[in-house]
Amino acid sequence: MVLASYMLTGVFVVFGVLNILILSYAIVVFGTSSTPYLRKAGRFGDLSYGVYLYGFPVAQTLSWAFGRDMSFLAHIILSLGISMIFAFASWHLVEKKALRLKHSVSLKKRPASS
């Protein structure tokens, strides 16, 4: 569906607007879908926040270190790989423990405010 939309955009200008609608719909459908493969990925922990947190600094550091000597694809793959390693470490060393602490603090009875 997305590929057909992209191909038609080059042929007919009117499909440019249609392309936006089709891509928006496809992104929402894909983002809300759940597959066994995606559910199995959660067994390593919730890496989404860590990738969000470390992705930009890692990508910028690689750009600074390698400049134009690295291809775009290599930059994307290396940035994602390093960010996922940091996200994995962050989840297991910080975030999971912090969430457990949050749960234990919320279970304690809080004094009534007047």
A tleap script that builds the chain and sets N, CA, C and O, in Angstrom:
source leaprc.protein.ff14SB
mol = sequence {
  NMET VAL LEU ALA SER TYR MET LEU THR GLY
  VAL PHE VAL VAL PHE GLY VAL LEU ASN ILE
  LEU ILE LEU SER TYR ALA ILE VAL VAL PHE
  GLY THR SER SER THR PRO TYR LEU ARG LYS
  ALA GLY ARG PHE GLY ASP LEU SER TYR GLY
  VAL TYR LEU TYR GLY PHE PRO VAL ALA GLN
  THR LEU SER TRP ALA PHE GLY ARG ASP MET
  SER PHE LEU ALA HIE ILE ILE LEU SER LEU
  GLY ILE SER MET ILE PHE ALA PHE ALA SER
  TRP HIE LEU VAL GLU LYS LYS ALA LEU ARG
  LEU LYS HIE SER VAL SER LEU LYS LYS ARG
  PRO ALA SER CSER
}
set mol.1.N position { 0.823 -1.175 0.000 }
set mol.1.CA position { 0.000 0.000 0.000 }
set mol.1.C position { 0.876 1.251 0.000 }
set mol.1.O position { 0.633 2.173 -0.779 }
set mol.2.N position { 1.888 1.295 0.860 }
set mol.2.CA position { 2.764 2.460 0.934 }
set mol.2.C position { 3.602 2.557 -0.332 }
set mol.2.O position { 3.800 3.652 -0.860 }
set mol.3.N position { 4.091 1.432 -0.822 }
set mol.3.CA position { 4.902 1.424 -2.048 }
set mol.3.C position { 4.081 1.886 -3.247 }
set mol.3.O position { 4.565 2.673 -4.061 }
set mol.4.N position { 2.868 1.415 -3.361 }
set mol.4.CA position { 2.001 1.846 -4.467 }
set mol.4.C position { 1.720 3.343 -4.377 }
set mol.4.O position { 1.711 4.039 -5.392 }
set mol.5.N position { 1.494 3.828 -3.183 }
set mol.5.CA position { 1.254 5.256 -2.992 }
set mol.5.C position { 2.468 6.068 -3.419 }
set mol.5.O position { 2.333 7.105 -4.070 }
set mol.6.N position { 3.641 5.598 -3.055 }
set mol.6.CA position { 4.876 6.300 -3.416 }
set mol.6.C position { 5.095 6.298 -4.922 }
set mol.6.O position { 5.491 7.313 -5.497 }
set mol.7.N position { 4.843 5.174 -5.556 }
set mol.7.CA position { 5.034 5.077 -7.007 }
set mol.7.C position { 4.055 5.970 -7.755 }
set mol.7.O position { 4.430 6.589 -8.750 }
set mol.8.N position { 2.821 6.050 -7.303 }
set mol.8.CA position { 1.822 6.881 -7.971 }
set mol.8.C position { 2.097 8.373 -7.784 }
set mol.8.O position { 1.687 9.189 -8.610 }
set mol.9.N position { 2.790 8.731 -6.700 }
set mol.9.CA position { 3.091 10.139 -6.457 }
set mol.9.C position { 3.952 10.712 -7.576 }
set mol.9.O position { 3.770 11.862 -7.976 }
set mol.10.N position { 4.881 9.919 -8.078 }
set mol.10.CA position { 5.746 10.379 -9.159 }
set mol.10.C position { 5.018 10.508 -10.479 }
set mol.10.O position { 5.436 11.286 -11.337 }
set mol.11.N position { 3.936 9.762 -10.663 }
set mol.11.CA position { 3.213 9.765 -11.926 }
set mol.11.C position { 2.155 10.859 -11.956 }
set mol.11.O position { 2.047 11.591 -12.939 }
set mol.12.N position { 1.386 10.971 -10.900 }
set mol.12.CA position { 0.290 11.935 -10.856 }
set mol.12.C position { 0.490 12.878 -9.670 }
set mol.12.O position { 0.667 12.425 -8.539 }
set mol.13.N position { 0.463 14.172 -9.924 }
set mol.13.CA position { 0.670 15.162 -8.877 }
set mol.13.C position { -0.438 15.102 -7.832 }
set mol.13.O position { -0.181 15.322 -6.648 }
set mol.14.N position { -1.659 14.808 -8.249 }
set mol.14.CA position { -2.789 14.772 -7.329 }
set mol.14.C position { -2.592 13.691 -6.263 }
set mol.14.O position { -3.176 13.776 -5.183 }
set mol.15.N position { -1.783 12.688 -6.556 }
set mol.15.CA position { -1.550 11.627 -5.583 }
set mol.15.C position { -0.611 12.071 -4.467 }
set mol.15.O position { -0.440 11.343 -3.489 }
set mol.16.N position { 0.005 13.259 -4.590 }
set mol.16.CA position { 0.852 13.783 -3.513 }
set mol.16.C position { 0.051 13.986 -2.240 }
set mol.16.O position { 0.506 13.622 -1.156 }
set mol.17.N position { -1.135 14.562 -2.359 }
set mol.17.CA position { -2.008 14.762 -1.201 }
set mol.17.C position { -2.521 13.415 -0.716 }
set mol.17.O position { -2.581 13.165 0.488 }
set mol.18.N position { -2.885 12.564 -1.637 }
set mol.18.CA position { -3.361 11.230 -1.284 }
set mol.18.C position { -2.263 10.433 -0.582 }
set mol.18.O position { -2.529 9.645 0.325 }
set mol.19.N position { -1.045 10.651 -1.015 }
set mol.19.CA position { 0.092 9.964 -0.412 }
set mol.19.C position { 0.202 10.296 1.076 }
set mol.19.O position { 0.476 9.416 1.892 }
set mol.20.N position { -0.010 11.552 1.426 }
set mol.20.CA position { 0.042 11.957 2.830 }
set mol.20.C position { -1.021 11.220 3.636 }
set mol.20.O position { -0.752 10.748 4.741 }
set mol.21.N position { -2.214 11.123 3.089 }
set mol.21.CA position { -3.293 10.429 3.800 }
set mol.21.C position { -3.004 8.937 3.940 }
set mol.21.O position { -3.212 8.358 5.006 }
set mol.22.N position { -2.530 8.324 2.873 }
set mol.22.CA position { -2.245 6.885 2.915 }
set mol.22.C position { -1.112 6.587 3.888 }
set mol.22.O position { -1.202 5.647 4.679 }
set mol.23.N position { -0.047 7.383 3.835 }
set mol.23.CA position { 1.072 7.155 4.746 }
set mol.23.C position { 0.667 7.376 6.198 }
set mol.23.O position { 1.091 6.629 7.080 }
set mol.24.N position { -0.144 8.388 6.451 }
set mol.24.CA position { -0.615 8.633 7.820 }
set mol.24.C position { -1.406 7.438 8.340 }
set mol.24.O position { -1.190 6.980 9.462 }
set mol.25.N position { -2.312 6.944 7.526 }
set mol.25.CA position { -3.110 5.785 7.908 }
set mol.25.C position { -2.222 4.560 8.137 }
set mol.25.O position { -2.400 3.841 9.121 }
set mol.26.N position { -1.270 4.319 7.237 }
set mol.26.CA position { -0.384 3.161 7.356 }
set mol.26.C position { 0.463 3.239 8.624 }
set mol.26.O position { 0.685 2.219 9.275 }
set mol.27.N position { 0.933 4.417 8.983 }
set mol.27.CA position { 1.746 4.580 10.187 }
set mol.27.C position { 0.917 4.305 11.439 }
set mol.27.O position { 1.402 3.657 12.367 }
set mol.28.N position { -0.310 4.780 11.478 }
set mol.28.CA position { -1.181 4.532 12.632 }
set mol.28.C position { -1.497 3.042 12.749 }
set mol.28.O position { -1.452 2.484 13.846 }
set mol.29.N position { -1.814 2.395 11.629 }
set mol.29.CA position { -2.122 0.962 11.651 }
set mol.29.C position { -0.907 0.164 12.113 }
set mol.29.O position { -1.030 -0.734 12.946 }
set mol.30.N position { 0.252 0.488 11.576 }
set mol.30.CA position { 1.473 -0.224 11.959 }
set mol.30.C position { 1.811 0.038 13.423 }
set mol.30.O position { 2.194 -0.884 14.144 }
set mol.31.N position { 1.674 1.275 13.864 }
set mol.31.CA position { 2.018 1.631 15.236 }
set mol.31.C position { 1.115 1.020 16.280 }
set mol.31.O position { 1.548 0.781 17.408 }
set mol.32.N position { -0.137 0.759 15.929 }
set mol.32.CA position { -1.067 0.173 16.895 }
set mol.32.C position { -1.175 -1.341 16.779 }
set mol.32.O position { -1.863 -1.978 17.577 }
set mol.33.N position { -0.506 -1.914 15.801 }
set mol.33.CA position { -0.582 -3.365 15.630 }
set mol.33.C position { 0.351 -4.063 16.615 }
set mol.33.O position { 1.326 -3.482 17.093 }
set mol.34.N position { 0.037 -5.288 16.899 }
set mol.34.CA position { 0.850 -6.103 17.784 }
set mol.34.C position { 1.063 -7.455 17.119 }
set mol.34.O position { 0.109 -8.138 16.748 }
set mol.35.N position { 2.314 -7.825 16.978 }
set mol.35.CA position { 2.642 -9.110 16.372 }
set mol.35.C position { 3.419 -9.945 17.385 }
set mol.35.O position { 3.982 -9.396 18.332 }
set mol.36.N position { 3.457 -11.245 17.201 }
set mol.36.CA position { 4.241 -12.073 18.123 }
set mol.36.C position { 5.713 -11.651 18.169 }
set mol.36.O position { 6.343 -11.717 19.225 }
set mol.37.N position { 6.254 -11.223 17.042 }
set mol.37.CA position { 7.648 -10.798 17.003 }
set mol.37.C position { 7.859 -9.558 17.881 }
set mol.37.O position { 8.829 -9.489 18.636 }
set mol.38.N position { 6.958 -8.592 17.782 }
set mol.38.CA position { 7.087 -7.387 18.593 }
set mol.38.C position { 6.900 -7.691 20.079 }
set mol.38.O position { 7.575 -7.098 20.921 }
set mol.39.N position { 5.997 -8.603 20.403 }
set mol.39.CA position { 5.789 -8.959 21.803 }
set mol.39.C position { 7.015 -9.666 22.372 }
set mol.39.O position { 7.346 -9.471 23.542 }
set mol.40.N position { 7.696 -10.484 21.564 }
set mol.40.CA position { 8.898 -11.178 22.031 }
set mol.40.C position { 10.049 -10.209 22.271 }
set mol.40.O position { 10.914 -10.477 23.106 }
set mol.41.N position { 10.075 -9.095 21.560 }
set mol.41.CA position { 11.156 -8.121 21.730 }
set mol.41.C position { 11.145 -7.521 23.127 }
set mol.41.O position { 12.180 -7.052 23.599 }
set mol.42.N position { 9.997 -7.526 23.800 }
set mol.42.CA position { 9.883 -6.972 25.134 }
set mol.42.C position { 10.583 -7.782 26.202 }
set mol.42.O position { 10.734 -7.300 27.325 }
set mol.43.N position { 11.009 -8.976 25.902 }
set mol.43.CA position { 11.658 -9.803 26.914 }
set mol.43.C position { 13.028 -9.250 27.313 }
set mol.43.O position { 13.567 -9.632 28.351 }
set mol.44.N position { 13.594 -8.358 26.502 }
set mol.44.CA position { 14.879 -7.737 26.828 }
set mol.44.C position { 14.711 -6.503 27.701 }
set mol.44.O position { 15.695 -5.955 28.197 }
set mol.45.N position { 13.493 -6.070 27.888 }
set mol.45.CA position { 13.216 -4.867 28.664 }
set mol.45.C position { 12.605 -3.808 27.763 }
set mol.45.O position { 12.495 -3.992 26.551 }
set mol.46.N position { 12.216 -2.712 28.363 }
set mol.46.CA position { 11.619 -1.610 27.614 }
set mol.46.C position { 12.732 -0.656 27.191 }
set mol.46.O position { 13.140 0.213 27.961 }
set mol.47.N position { 13.213 -0.822 25.976 }
set mol.47.CA position { 14.350 -0.045 25.494 }
set mol.47.C position { 13.939 1.268 24.836 }
set mol.47.O position { 14.801 2.065 24.465 }
set mol.48.N position { 12.646 1.504 24.685 }
set mol.48.CA position { 12.192 2.659 23.908 }
set mol.48.C position { 12.674 3.982 24.492 }
set mol.48.O position { 13.143 4.843 23.748 }
set mol.49.N position { 12.570 4.161 25.791 }
set mol.49.CA position { 12.979 5.429 26.384 }
set mol.49.C position { 14.495 5.614 26.272 }
set mol.49.O position { 14.975 6.720 26.021 }
set mol.50.N position { 15.231 4.539 26.458 }
set mol.50.CA position { 16.692 4.625 26.350 }
set mol.50.C position { 17.144 4.975 24.942 }
set mol.50.O position { 18.073 5.764 24.769 }
set mol.51.N position { 16.497 4.397 23.933 }
set mol.51.CA position { 16.839 4.725 22.550 }
set mol.51.C position { 16.503 6.184 22.286 }
set mol.51.O position { 17.270 6.890 21.631 }
set mol.52.N position { 15.365 6.640 22.791 }
set mol.52.CA position { 14.974 8.041 22.658 }
set mol.52.C position { 15.993 8.945 23.345 }
set mol.52.O position { 16.372 9.988 22.810 }
set mol.53.N position { 16.429 8.541 24.523 }
set mol.53.CA position { 17.320 9.356 25.325 }
set mol.53.C position { 18.736 9.415 24.752 }
set mol.53.O position { 19.344 10.485 24.717 }
set mol.54.N position { 19.259 8.288 24.310 }
set mol.54.CA position { 20.652 8.220 23.883 }
set mol.54.C position { 20.844 8.321 22.368 }
set mol.54.O position { 21.968 8.513 21.904 }
set mol.55.N position { 19.781 8.197 21.605 }
set mol.55.CA position { 19.913 8.188 20.144 }
set mol.55.C position { 20.554 9.441 19.577 }
set mol.55.O position { 21.474 9.353 18.763 }
set mol.56.N position { 20.080 10.603 19.996 }
set mol.56.CA position { 20.607 11.853 19.449 }
set mol.56.C position { 22.077 12.079 19.833 }
set mol.56.O position { 22.888 12.380 18.957 }
set mol.57.N position { 22.446 11.941 21.120 }
set mol.57.CA position { 23.861 12.144 21.448 }
set mol.57.C position { 24.798 11.155 20.744 }
set mol.57.O position { 25.902 11.521 20.339 }
set mol.58.N position { 24.357 9.913 20.601 }
set mol.58.CA position { 25.189 8.921 19.920 }
set mol.58.C position { 25.362 9.290 18.448 }
set mol.58.O position { 26.474 9.248 17.921 }
set mol.59.N position { 24.267 9.649 17.788 }
set mol.59.CA position { 24.340 10.023 16.374 }
set mol.59.C position { 25.219 11.256 16.170 }
set mol.59.O position { 26.007 11.312 15.226 }
set mol.60.N position { 25.082 12.234 17.050 }
set mol.60.CA position { 25.895 13.440 16.930 }
set mol.60.C position { 27.371 13.154 17.186 }
set mol.60.O position { 28.238 13.729 16.528 }
set mol.61.N position { 27.657 12.277 18.129 }
set mol.61.CA position { 29.045 11.909 18.410 }
set mol.61.C position { 29.661 11.187 17.223 }
set mol.61.O position { 30.815 11.434 16.873 }
set mol.62.N position { 28.892 10.292 16.601 }
set mol.62.CA position { 29.410 9.601 15.414 }
set mol.62.C position { 29.640 10.583 14.270 }
set mol.62.O position { 30.633 10.475 13.549 }
set mol.63.N position { 28.740 11.528 14.102 }
set mol.63.CA position { 28.919 12.545 13.058 }
set mol.63.C position { 30.156 13.383 13.325 }
set mol.63.O position { 30.908 13.701 12.404 }
set mol.64.N position { 30.366 13.738 14.576 }
set mol.64.CA position { 31.541 14.520 14.940 }
set mol.64.C position { 32.822 13.713 14.715 }
set mol.64.O position { 33.812 14.242 14.208 }
set mol.65.N position { 32.801 12.431 15.094 }
set mol.65.CA position { 34.007 11.611 15.022 }
set mol.65.C position { 34.362 11.206 13.593 }
set mol.65.O position { 35.539 11.184 13.235 }
set mol.66.N position { 33.366 10.888 12.780 }
set mol.66.CA position { 33.645 10.349 11.451 }
set mol.66.C position { 33.313 11.310 10.315 }
set mol.66.O position { 33.813 11.149 9.201 }
set mol.67.N position { 32.491 12.287 10.582 }
set mol.67.CA position { 32.144 13.255 9.537 }
set mol.67.C position { 31.579 12.589 8.307 }
set mol.67.O position { 30.675 11.757 8.396 }
set mol.68.N position { 32.116 12.958 7.151 }
set mol.68.CA position { 31.638 12.400 5.882 }
set mol.68.C position { 32.352 11.114 5.488 }
set mol.68.O position { 32.115 10.580 4.405 }
set mol.69.N position { 33.225 10.613 6.358 }
set mol.69.CA position { 33.948 9.374 6.056 }
set mol.69.C position { 33.082 8.135 6.227 }
set mol.69.O position { 33.467 7.048 5.796 }
set mol.70.N position { 31.928 8.281 6.847 }
set mol.70.CA position { 31.030 7.152 7.066 }
set mol.70.C position { 29.791 7.329 6.191 }
set mol.70.O position { 29.250 8.429 6.082 }
set mol.71.N position { 29.346 6.230 5.565 }
set mol.71.CA position { 28.145 6.305 4.737 }
set mol.71.C position { 26.912 6.522 5.609 }
set mol.71.O position { 26.923 6.248 6.810 }
set mol.72.N position { 25.860 7.015 4.983 }
set mol.72.CA position { 24.614 7.276 5.696 }
set mol.72.C position { 24.066 5.998 6.326 }
set mol.72.O position { 23.658 6.000 7.488 }
set mol.73.N position { 24.056 4.908 5.560 }
set mol.73.CA position { 23.527 3.633 6.062 }
set mol.73.C position { 24.363 3.121 7.231 }
set mol.73.O position { 23.813 2.647 8.225 }
set mol.74.N position { 25.680 3.213 7.120 }
set mol.74.CA position { 26.551 2.769 8.209 }
set mol.74.C position { 26.312 3.625 9.456 }
set mol.74.O position { 26.329 3.116 10.577 }
set mol.75.N position { 26.093 4.909 9.255 }
set mol.75.CA position { 25.825 5.811 10.379 }
set mol.75.C position { 24.527 5.432 11.088 }
set mol.75.O position { 24.472 5.408 12.317 }
set mol.76.N position { 23.487 5.136 10.314 }
set mol.76.CA position { 22.202 4.746 10.899 }
set mol.76.C position { 22.345 3.439 11.675 }
set mol.76.O position { 21.894 3.337 12.816 }
set mol.77.N position { 22.965 2.452 11.063 }
set mol.77.CA position { 23.096 1.136 11.703 }
set mol.77.C position { 23.938 1.229 12.966 }
set mol.77.O position { 23.573 0.667 13.998 }
set mol.78.N position { 25.063 1.937 12.891 }
set mol.78.CA position { 25.937 2.065 14.056 }
set mol.78.C position { 25.264 2.882 15.165 }
set mol.78.O position { 25.366 2.534 16.341 }
set mol.79.N position { 24.585 3.955 14.794 }
set mol.79.CA position { 23.870 4.771 15.790 }
set mol.79.C position { 22.805 3.952 16.507 }
set mol.79.O position { 22.700 3.998 17.733 }
set mol.80.N position { 22.022 3.207 15.745 }
set mol.80.CA position { 20.977 2.391 16.348 }
set mol.80.C position { 21.562 1.303 17.243 }
set mol.80.O position { 21.062 1.064 18.342 }
set mol.81.N position { 22.616 0.647 16.775 }
set mol.81.CA position { 23.237 -0.414 17.572 }
set mol.81.C position { 23.796 0.092 18.890 }
set mol.81.O position { 23.544 -0.494 19.943 }
set mol.82.N position { 24.554 1.180 18.833 }
set mol.82.CA position { 25.139 1.740 20.053 }
set mol.82.C position { 24.039 2.264 20.977 }
set mol.82.O position { 24.105 2.066 22.190 }
set mol.83.N position { 23.038 2.926 20.419 }
set mol.83.CA position { 21.932 3.443 21.233 }
set mol.83.C position { 21.191 2.316 21.926 }
set mol.83.O position { 20.781 2.464 23.077 }
set mol.84.N position { 21.012 1.195 21.248 }
set mol.84.CA position { 20.312 0.061 21.865 }
set mol.84.C position { 21.141 -0.562 22.983 }
set mol.84.O position { 20.584 -1.033 23.975 }
set mol.85.N position { 22.455 -0.571 22.834 }
set mol.85.CA position { 23.311 -1.072 23.915 }
set mol.85.C position { 23.176 -0.174 25.143 }
set mol.85.O position { 23.018 -0.663 26.262 }
set mol.86.N position { 23.238 1.145 24.927 }
set mol.86.CA position { 23.059 2.080 26.037 }
set mol.86.C position { 21.658 1.954 26.636 }
set mol.86.O position { 21.500 2.010 27.856 }
set mol.87.N position { 20.648 1.785 25.792 }
set mol.87.CA position { 19.270 1.648 26.277 }
set mol.87.C position { 19.107 0.383 27.115 }
set mol.87.O position { 18.427 0.399 28.141 }
set mol.88.N position { 19.726 -0.704 26.684 }
set mol.88.CA position { 19.669 -1.962 27.434 }
set mol.88.C position { 20.297 -1.785 28.818 }
set mol.88.O position { 19.734 -2.200 29.830 }
set mol.89.N position { 21.473 -1.162 28.836 }
set mol.89.CA position { 22.157 -0.927 30.111 }
set mol.89.C position { 21.338 0.015 30.990 }
set mol.89.O position { 21.215 -0.209 32.194 }
set mol.90.N position { 20.787 1.049 30.404 }
set mol.90.CA position { 19.986 2.003 31.155 }
set mol.90.C position { 18.745 1.348 31.759 }
set mol.90.O position { 18.390 1.625 32.905 }
set mol.91.N position { 18.086 0.480 30.988 }
set mol.91.CA position { 16.892 -0.190 31.489 }
set mol.91.C position { 17.221 -1.073 32.688 }
set mol.91.O position { 16.538 -1.032 33.711 }
set mol.92.N position { 18.285 -1.878 32.544 }
set mol.92.CA position { 18.586 -2.845 33.591 }
set mol.92.C position { 19.311 -2.239 34.791 }
set mol.92.O position { 19.198 -2.768 35.897 }
set mol.93.N position { 20.044 -1.155 34.605 }
set mol.93.CA position { 20.801 -0.579 35.712 }
set mol.93.C position { 20.085 0.573 36.413 }
set mol.93.O position { 20.356 0.848 37.582 }
set mol.94.N position { 19.164 1.257 35.704 }
set mol.94.CA position { 18.542 2.438 36.294 }
set mol.94.C position { 17.015 2.361 36.276 }
set mol.94.O position { 16.377 2.379 37.329 }
set mol.95.N position { 16.438 2.277 35.090 }
set mol.95.CA position { 14.992 2.463 34.937 }
set mol.95.C position { 14.162 1.403 35.666 }
set mol.95.O position { 13.201 1.742 36.356 }
set mol.96.N position { 14.524 0.121 35.518 }
set mol.96.CA position { 13.745 -0.940 36.160 }
set mol.96.C position { 13.773 -0.795 37.683 }
set mol.96.O position { 12.759 -1.001 38.350 }
set mol.97.N position { 14.931 -0.441 38.221 }
set mol.97.CA position { 15.052 -0.251 39.670 }
set mol.97.C position { 14.251 0.968 40.126 }
set mol.97.O position { 13.619 0.948 41.182 }
set mol.98.N position { 14.286 2.022 39.321 }
set mol.98.CA position { 13.534 3.231 39.673 }
set mol.98.C position { 12.036 2.966 39.661 }
set mol.98.O position { 11.312 3.485 40.511 }
set mol.99.N position { 11.560 2.169 38.714 }
set mol.99.CA position { 10.137 1.848 38.667 }
set mol.99.C position { 9.718 0.995 39.860 }
set mol.99.O position { 8.611 1.156 40.375 }
set mol.100.N position { 10.582 0.096 40.302 }
set mol.100.CA position { 10.286 -0.687 41.497 }
set mol.100.C position { 10.221 0.211 42.721 }
set mol.100.O position { 9.357 0.032 43.579 }
set mol.101.N position { 11.128 1.175 42.808 }
set mol.101.CA position { 11.137 2.122 43.921 }
set mol.101.C position { 9.869 2.966 43.907 }
set mol.101.O position { 9.278 3.224 44.956 }
set mol.102.N position { 9.455 3.393 42.728 }
set mol.102.CA position { 8.225 4.170 42.600 }
set mol.102.C position { 7.035 3.371 43.118 }
set mol.102.O position { 6.177 3.905 43.820 }
set mol.103.N position { 6.991 2.102 42.771 }
set mol.103.CA position { 5.883 1.247 43.205 }
set mol.103.C position { 5.882 1.094 44.726 }
set mol.103.O position { 4.823 1.153 45.352 }
set mol.104.N position { 7.051 0.901 45.319 }
set mol.104.CA position { 7.093 0.706 46.769 }
set mol.104.C position { 6.757 1.991 47.516 }
set mol.104.O position { 6.160 1.933 48.592 }
set mol.105.N position { 7.121 3.140 46.977 }
set mol.105.CA position { 6.802 4.414 47.618 }
set mol.105.C position { 5.306 4.700 47.531 }
set mol.105.O position { 4.726 5.232 48.478 }
set mol.106.N position { 4.686 4.363 46.430 }
set mol.106.CA position { 3.258 4.640 46.270 }
set mol.106.C position { 2.399 3.734 47.144 }
set mol.106.O position { 1.241 4.059 47.407 }
set mol.107.N position { 2.935 2.610 47.596 }
set mol.107.CA position { 2.178 1.710 48.465 }
set mol.107.C position { 2.140 2.186 49.912 }
set mol.107.O position { 1.247 1.808 50.671 }
set mol.108.N position { 3.114 3.019 50.294 }
set mol.108.CA position { 3.112 3.519 51.665 }
set mol.108.C position { 1.963 4.500 51.853 }
set mol.108.O position { 1.618 5.266 50.954 }
set mol.109.N position { 1.392 4.456 53.028 }
set mol.109.CA position { 0.251 5.340 53.286 }
set mol.109.C position { 0.749 6.768 53.451 }
set mol.109.O position { 1.686 7.033 54.204 }
set mol.110.N position { 0.122 7.658 52.751 }
set mol.110.CA position { 0.490 9.063 52.822 }
set mol.110.C position { -0.434 9.749 53.837 }
set mol.110.O position { -1.617 9.423 53.933 }
set mol.111.N position { 0.133 10.716 54.601 }
set mol.111.CA position { -0.707 11.440 55.555 }
set mol.111.C position { -1.736 12.313 54.832 }
set mol.111.O position { -1.481 12.852 53.756 }
set mol.112.N position { -2.879 12.427 55.449 }
set mol.112.CA position { -3.958 13.244 54.849 }
set mol.112.C position { -3.583 14.705 54.961 }
set mol.112.O position { -3.117 15.156 56.008 }
set mol.113.N position { -3.786 15.446 53.880 }
set mol.113.CA position { -3.489 16.875 53.898 }
set mol.113.C position { -4.719 17.646 54.357 }
set mol.113.O position { -5.852 17.270 54.055 }
set mol.114.N position { -4.486 18.714 55.080 }
set mol.114.CA position { -5.622 19.494 55.588 }
set mol.114.C position { -5.838 20.751 54.804 }
set mol.114.O position { -6.753 21.517 55.105 }
savepdb mol mol.pdb
quit
